[in-house]
């Protein structure tokens, strides 16, 4: 799953990814992710924002990869 998600988004930590993605690319990512994941034990949570002004991000400690967008 890590390799798959890194094709579309920036890897932040363990199972956390963020980035800007179009609706069609998000659909593509999720369709393949559903095929990979075990729906009995795994889950995917998608956070969306229409406007970056509504986002406030505070990072404590080491920032793995600097990005300004969140998904």
Steps between C-alpha positions, in 0.01 A plus 500: 500500500790735580639474146155549352415811704843655439419507128231761572584672832786600728582253775497681835536222758414131527149484350450874446508665159417853389488695180292664237320253274231528233167320542584259218841413651340455844246260350783311328700483826200379704384242245839329505536543877171315555640209299818492712351549847329249727163662566458292817800660673620799294349842442564814298402845624499790255496860623401758239514878498374728227705793617854496637420808713296272729799278573730554792787258537735485798791259498684392813830320459654385173306580181562209263411695186407864479167558325236765532195296403301237680262237381 
